[in-house]
């Protein structure tokens, strides 16, 4: 089966395809920009999480250091071994 299209129909079809291609180009550009923004947001969140983890780890280290210092500097309520009361 052979189809013959008039020159006007061919021109019309070409215009439609050009418009569709341009719409797809715009959509691709928009999605690439969205993808770039999401990647940047993700990297920012990763950096923020690493900073929070560092702060958390430092706070835990300080807590442990203070806990150890507290045990060594707080006098015991009990007398030392071998201590004689007068």
GIMOKA-V983964 format. One record per backbone hydrogen bond with DSSP energy under -0.5 kcal/mol. CO is the residue of the C=O (numbers start at 1). NH is the residue of the N-H. If there is no record, write none. Layout:
# GIMOKA-V983964
co = <CO | CO>
nh = <NH | NH>
This chain:
# GIMOKA-V983964
co = <3 | 6 | 7 | 8 | 9 | 10 | 11 | 12 | 13 | 14 | 15 | 16 | 17 | 18 | 19 | 20 | 21 | 22 | 23 | 24 | 25 | 26 | 27 | 28 | 29 | 30 | 31 | 32 | 33 | 34 | 35 | 36 | 37 | 38 | 39 | 40 | 41 | 42 | 43 | 44 | 45 | 46 | 47 | 48 | 49 | 50 | 51 | 52 | 53 | 54 | 55 | 56 | 57 | 58 | 59 | 60 | 61 | 62 | 63 | 64 | 65 | 66 | 67 | 68 | 69 | 70 | 73 | 80>
nh = <5 | 10 | 11 | 12 | 13 | 14 | 15 | 16 | 17 | 18 | 19 | 20 | 21 | 22 | 23 | 24 | 25 | 26 | 27 | 28 | 29 | 30 | 31 | 32 | 33 | 34 | 35 | 36 | 37 | 38 | 39 | 40 | 41 | 42 | 43 | 44 | 45 | 46 | 47 | 48 | 49 | 50 | 51 | 52 | 53 | 54 | 55 | 56 | 57 | 58 | 59 | 60 | 61 | 62 | 63 | 64 | 65 | 66 | 67 | 68 | 69 | 70 | 71 | 72 | 73 | 74 | 75 | 83>
